[in-house]
């Protein structure tokens, strides 16, 4: 008879499974191969997955993955034709970014939202390390706050050093499963240490040479704040690419573009050179962000270039 549980930790080959009935945790492996909508995966089982498993000796064998309500997936950083599951069955995501230490990479925000938007996963954008900001940094924050709140995202100024907004963050995660993500060095581990001091997760300073963050988390893991509140810590992300998507996938998942595209003359408008494009009109009139549009153009250029070179190498 199969037992049921939830994946709480993924290290690649081995997975920690919390049993649904008794709450005990057992280490397990998968039997056979699992795919995601026919796509190749580097890790077919993700933290947050509800699974059915059997016991062989001292190890669990994952036999079946139950239907997912949602999942967050990215292109594998090592195998470009494979996808990497970050987490599944989450209620929301907290994206941590910084304006300084390390310097802001604003395009990363839109790339992350491209992973969550297809499943309508709510995202809270946390601008961390506000204790380090000068007047110009605050102006950057206020500008970006307007950009993202205007299209429905919650934006928070915070600091793990002086506890700015920590109570607000605790309220946000209450009674939910929250994915915590961001680039290396932005303060994910510091945030989790504030939420769960007993974990005492390792943190690292920025590299003096590059000014970039260094990885402190090497695998995804779910932590329990209490019985009904859970957070999923993930490794820091350096870059995000999307060669598994098409141009219209990008257009449909920039939420304000999708909203106004019904007014474009052409149903398959890519919002570049087509006449009577509602998105370009929105930019001219100021109700669509020019910054978001620039990031959109960069993304679709990358995808078209990748697809072009892949077609060329096939011959």
VOBADO-155456 format. One record per residue (C-alpha): x, y, z; residue number from 1. Coordinates in Angstrom, 1 decimal. Layout:
<margus>
MARGU    east   north      up    k
MARGU       X       Y       Z  NUM
...
</margus>
This chain:
<margus>
MARGU    east   north      up    k
MARGU     0.0     0.0     0.0    1
MARGU     1.3     3.4    -1.0    2
MARGU     1.9     6.2     1.5    3
MARGU     1.4     9.9     0.8    4
MARGU     3.6    12.8     1.7    5
MARGU     5.0    16.2     0.6    6
MARGU     8.5    16.9    -0.7    7
MARGU    10.3    19.2     1.8    8
MARGU    13.9    19.1     0.4    9
MARGU    15.5    18.4    -2.9   10
MARGU    19.2    17.8    -3.3   11
MARGU    19.1    16.4    -6.9   12
MARGU    19.1    12.6    -6.5   13
MARGU    17.6    12.4    -3.0   14
MARGU    14.4    13.9    -1.7   15
MARGU    13.1    14.4     1.9   16
MARGU     9.4    13.4     2.2   17
MARGU     7.2    14.4     5.1   18
MARGU     4.6    11.7     5.7   19
MARGU     1.1    13.0     5.6   20
MARGU    -0.2    10.8     8.5   21
MARGU     2.5    10.8    11.1   22
MARGU     4.6    13.9    10.1   23
MARGU     7.9    11.8    10.0   24
MARGU    10.5    12.6     7.4   25
MARGU    12.1     9.9     5.3   26
MARGU    14.7    10.2     2.5   27
MARGU    13.6     9.0    -0.9   28
MARGU    14.4     8.5    -4.6   29
MARGU    12.3     8.4    -7.7   30
MARGU    11.3     5.3    -9.6   31
MARGU    11.4     5.7   -13.4   32
MARGU    11.1     9.0   -15.2   33
MARGU     8.7    11.8   -14.8   34
MARGU     8.1    14.5   -17.4   35
MARGU     6.3    17.9   -17.3   36
MARGU     4.0    18.3   -20.2   37
MARGU     6.4    16.3   -22.3   38
MARGU     9.3    18.6   -21.5   39
MARGU    12.7    17.3   -20.3   40
MARGU    13.5    18.0   -16.6   41
MARGU    16.7    18.0   -14.7   42
MARGU    14.7    17.4   -11.5   43
MARGU    11.3    15.8   -12.1   44
MARGU    10.3    16.2    -8.4   45
MARGU    10.2    19.6    -6.7   46
MARGU     9.8    20.9    -3.1   47
MARGU     6.1    21.3    -2.5   48
MARGU     5.1    18.2    -4.6   49
MARGU     2.6    15.9    -3.1   50
MARGU     3.7    12.3    -3.8   51
MARGU     2.8     8.7    -3.3   52
MARGU     5.6     6.4    -2.2   53
MARGU     6.5     2.9    -1.1   54
MARGU     9.2     1.8     1.4   55
MARGU    12.1    -0.5     0.4   56
MARGU    14.3    -1.1     3.4   57
MARGU    15.2     2.3     4.9   58
MARGU    14.5     4.4     1.8   59
MARGU    11.3     5.7     0.2   60
MARGU    10.6     5.1    -3.5   61
MARGU     8.5     7.9    -5.1   62
MARGU     6.0     6.1    -7.3   63
MARGU     3.6     8.9    -8.3   64
MARGU     3.4    12.8    -8.3   65
MARGU    -0.1    14.0    -7.5   66
MARGU    -1.6    16.8    -9.7   67
MARGU     0.1    20.1    -9.1   68
MARGU    -2.0    23.3    -8.6   69
MARGU     0.9    25.3   -10.0   70
MARGU     4.7    25.2   -10.3   71
MARGU     7.6    27.5   -10.9   72
MARGU    10.0    26.4   -13.6   73
MARGU    13.1    27.8   -15.3   74
MARGU    15.4    26.9   -18.1   75
MARGU    18.2    24.8   -16.7   76
MARGU    21.4    26.8   -16.2   77
MARGU    23.5    23.8   -17.2   78
MARGU    21.4    22.0   -19.8   79
MARGU    19.7    24.6   -22.0   80
MARGU    17.3    22.1   -23.6   81
MARGU    16.1    21.0   -20.1   82
MARGU    13.9    22.7   -17.6   83
MARGU    14.5    22.9   -13.8   84
MARGU    11.6    22.8   -11.4   85
MARGU    12.0    25.3    -8.6   86
MARGU     8.9    24.5    -6.5   87
MARGU     5.3    23.5    -6.8   88
MARGU     1.9    24.0    -5.1   89
MARGU     2.8    27.5    -3.7   90
MARGU     0.4    30.1    -2.6   91
MARGU     2.7    33.1    -3.4   92
MARGU     6.2    34.1    -4.1   93
MARGU     8.4    36.7    -2.4   94
MARGU    11.0    38.1    -4.8   95
MARGU    13.9    39.8    -3.0   96
MARGU    15.9    42.4    -4.9   97
MARGU    18.3    45.2    -3.9   98
MARGU    19.2    48.6    -5.3   99
MARGU    22.7    48.5    -3.8  100
MARGU    25.0    45.7    -2.5  101
MARGU    24.5    44.2    -5.0  102
MARGU    23.4    46.7    -7.6  103
MARGU    19.9    46.5    -9.0  104
MARGU    19.3    44.4   -12.1  105
MARGU    15.8    45.6   -12.9  106
MARGU    15.4    43.3   -15.9  107
MARGU    15.6    40.3   -13.5  108
MARGU    12.3    41.4   -11.9  109
MARGU    10.5    41.0   -15.2  110
MARGU    12.2    37.7   -15.9  111
MARGU    11.1    36.3   -12.6  112
MARGU     7.6    37.5   -13.1  113
MARGU     7.6    35.6   -16.4  114
MARGU     7.9    32.4   -14.4  115
MARGU     5.1    33.1   -12.0  116
MARGU     2.6    34.8   -14.3  117
MARGU     1.4    31.7   -16.3  118
MARGU    -0.1    30.3   -13.1  119
MARGU    -1.3    33.6   -11.6  120
MARGU     1.0    33.1    -8.6  121
MARGU     0.9    36.3    -6.5  122
MARGU     4.3    38.0    -6.2  123
MARGU     5.4    40.4    -3.5  124
MARGU     8.5    42.3    -4.6  125
MARGU    10.8    43.1    -1.6  126
MARGU    13.4    45.8    -2.0  127
MARGU    15.8    44.8     0.7  128
MARGU    18.7    46.7     2.4  129
MARGU    16.9    50.1     2.4  130
MARGU    19.1    51.0     5.4  131
MARGU    21.9    51.5     2.9  132
MARGU    20.0    53.8     0.5  133
MARGU    20.8    57.4    -0.3  134
MARGU    18.3    59.9    -1.7  135
MARGU    18.9    58.8    -5.3  136
MARGU    18.3    55.2    -4.3  137
MARGU    15.0    56.1    -2.7  138
MARGU    13.9    57.9    -5.9  139
MARGU    14.7    54.7    -7.8  140
MARGU    12.6    52.7    -5.4  141
MARGU     9.6    55.1    -5.6  142
MARGU     9.8    55.0    -9.4  143
MARGU     9.9    51.2    -9.6  144
MARGU     7.2    50.9    -6.9  145
MARGU     4.9    52.9    -9.1  146
MARGU     5.7    50.7   -12.1  147
MARGU     4.8    47.5   -10.4  148
MARGU     2.0    48.6    -8.1  149
MARGU     0.3    50.0   -11.2  150
MARGU     0.1    46.5   -12.7  151
MARGU    -1.0    44.8    -9.5  152
MARGU     2.1    43.7    -7.7  153
MARGU     2.7    44.4    -4.0  154
MARGU     6.0    46.3    -3.5  155
MARGU     7.7    46.6     0.0  156
MARGU    10.7    48.5     1.2  157
MARGU    12.5    46.5     3.8  158
MARGU    15.7    45.9     5.7  159
MARGU    16.8    42.8     7.6  160
MARGU    19.4    44.8     9.5  161
MARGU    17.0    47.3    11.2  162
MARGU    13.9    45.2    10.9  163
MARGU    12.1    47.6     8.5  164
MARGU     8.8    46.0     7.4  165
MARGU     9.6    42.6     9.0  166
MARGU     6.2    42.6    10.7  167
MARGU     4.5    43.3     7.4  168
MARGU     6.3    40.4     5.8  169
MARGU     5.3    38.1     8.7  170
MARGU     1.7    39.1     8.0  171
MARGU     2.1    38.4     4.3  172
MARGU     3.3    34.9     4.7  173
MARGU     0.9    33.9     7.5  174
MARGU    -1.2    30.7     6.7  175
MARGU     0.5    30.3     3.3  176
MARGU     3.2    28.4     1.4  177
MARGU     5.6    31.0     0.2  178
MARGU     8.4    30.7    -2.3  179
MARGU    11.4    32.9    -1.4  180
MARGU    13.6    33.7    -4.3  181
MARGU    16.1    36.2    -5.7  182
MARGU    19.6    36.7    -7.0  183
MARGU    22.6    35.8    -4.9  184
MARGU    23.5    38.3    -2.2  185
MARGU    20.2    40.0    -1.9  186
MARGU    19.5    38.7     1.6  187
MARGU    17.2    35.7     1.3  188
MARGU    19.0    33.8     4.1  189
MARGU    18.9    37.0     6.3  190
MARGU    15.1    37.2     5.8  191
MARGU    14.6    33.6     6.7  192
MARGU    16.8    34.0     9.8  193
MARGU    14.5    36.9    10.8  194
MARGU    11.4    34.7    10.3  195
MARGU    13.0    31.6    11.9  196
MARGU    15.9    32.6    14.1  197
MARGU    16.4    29.0    15.3  198
MARGU    17.6    28.0    11.8  199
MARGU    20.6    30.3    11.9  200
MARGU    21.1    29.9     8.1  201
MARGU    24.5    30.7     6.8  202
MARGU    24.9    34.2     5.2  203
MARGU    27.8    35.6     3.2  204
MARGU    29.1    39.0     2.4  205
MARGU    29.4    40.2    -1.2  206
MARGU    32.6    39.3    -3.1  207
MARGU    35.0    42.1    -2.6  208
MARGU    36.3    41.4    -6.1  209
MARGU    33.1    41.4    -8.2  210
MARGU    30.6    43.0    -5.9  211
MARGU    28.2    40.1    -6.6  212
MARGU    26.4    37.8    -4.3  213
MARGU    27.7    34.4    -3.5  214
MARGU    25.5    31.3    -3.2  215
MARGU    24.7    30.3     0.4  216
MARGU    21.8    27.9    -0.4  217
MARGU    22.6    25.0    -2.6  218
MARGU    19.2    23.3    -2.8  219
MARGU    15.6    24.0    -2.3  220
MARGU    14.0    23.3     1.1  221
MARGU    10.7    23.9     2.9  222
MARGU    10.7    25.3     6.4  223
MARGU     7.8    25.4     8.8  224
MARGU     7.1    28.7    10.5  225
MARGU     4.2    27.0    12.2  226
MARGU     1.7    24.3    11.3  227
MARGU    -0.1    26.4     8.7  228
MARGU     2.8    28.7     7.5  229
MARGU     5.6    27.4     5.4  230
MARGU     8.4    29.0     3.4  231
MARGU    10.5    27.5     0.6  232
MARGU    14.1    28.7     0.4  233
MARGU    15.8    28.4    -3.0  234
MARGU    19.3    28.8    -4.3  235
MARGU    20.3    32.2    -5.5  236
MARGU    19.6    32.7    -9.2  237
MARGU    22.3    34.3   -11.4  238
MARGU    20.4    34.5   -14.7  239
MARGU    17.1    33.5   -16.2  240
MARGU    16.7    32.4   -19.8  241
MARGU    13.6    31.2   -21.6  242
MARGU    14.4    29.2   -24.8  243
MARGU    11.5    26.9   -24.1  244
MARGU     9.1    29.8   -24.7  245
MARGU     7.8    31.5   -27.9  246
MARGU     7.4    35.2   -28.6  247
MARGU     3.7    35.1   -27.9  248
MARGU     4.3    33.3   -24.6  249
MARGU     6.3    36.4   -23.5  250
MARGU     3.6    38.8   -24.8  251
MARGU     0.8    37.0   -23.1  252
MARGU     2.6    36.9   -19.7  253
MARGU     3.4    40.6   -19.5  254
MARGU     0.1    41.1   -17.8  255
MARGU    -0.6    44.7   -18.9  256
MARGU     0.4    43.8   -22.5  257
MARGU    -2.1    41.0   -22.5  258
MARGU    -4.8    43.3   -21.1  259
MARGU    -4.4    46.0   -23.7  260
MARGU    -3.5    43.7   -26.7  261
MARGU    -7.2    43.0   -27.4  262
MARGU    -7.2    46.6   -28.9  263
MARGU    -4.3    45.8   -31.3  264
MARGU    -5.3    45.5   -34.9  265
MARGU    -3.7    42.1   -35.3  266
MARGU    -4.4    39.2   -32.9  267
MARGU    -0.8    38.0   -33.1  268
MARGU     0.7    41.4   -32.7  269
MARGU     4.2    41.2   -31.3  270
MARGU     4.1    44.9   -30.3  271
MARGU     7.1    45.9   -32.3  272
MARGU     6.6    47.2   -35.9  273
MARGU     2.9    46.3   -36.4  274
MARGU     0.5    49.2   -37.2  275
MARGU    -2.2    50.2   -34.7  276
MARGU    -0.5    48.5   -31.8  277
MARGU    -2.3    49.3   -28.5  278
MARGU     0.9    48.6   -26.5  279
MARGU     3.0    51.2   -28.3  280
MARGU     0.1    53.6   -28.0  281
MARGU     0.0    52.9   -24.3  282
MARGU     3.7    53.7   -24.0  283
MARGU     3.2    57.0   -25.8  284
MARGU     0.3    58.0   -23.6  285
MARGU     2.1    56.9   -20.4  286
MARGU     0.0    54.1   -19.0  287
MARGU     2.4    51.3   -20.0  288
MARGU     5.9    51.4   -18.6  289
MARGU     8.6    52.1   -21.2  290
MARGU    11.1    50.3   -18.9  291
MARGU     8.9    47.1   -19.0  292
MARGU     8.6    47.4   -22.7  293
MARGU    12.4    47.6   -23.1  294
MARGU    12.8    44.4   -21.1  295
MARGU    10.1    42.8   -23.2  296
MARGU    12.0    43.6   -26.4  297
MARGU    15.2    42.2   -25.0  298
MARGU    13.5    39.0   -24.0  299
MARGU    11.8    38.3   -27.4  300
MARGU    15.1    39.2   -29.2  301
MARGU    16.9    36.6   -27.1  302
MARGU    14.3    34.0   -27.9  303
MARGU    14.3    34.6   -31.6  304
MARGU    18.1    34.6   -31.7  305
MARGU    18.2    31.3   -29.8  306
MARGU    15.5    29.7   -32.0  307
MARGU    17.4    30.9   -35.2  308
MARGU    20.7    29.4   -34.2  309
MARGU    19.0    26.2   -33.2  310
MARGU    17.4    25.9   -36.6  311
MARGU    20.7    26.6   -38.3  312
MARGU    22.5    23.9   -36.4  313
MARGU    19.9    21.3   -37.3  314
MARGU    21.1    21.4   -40.9  315
</margus>
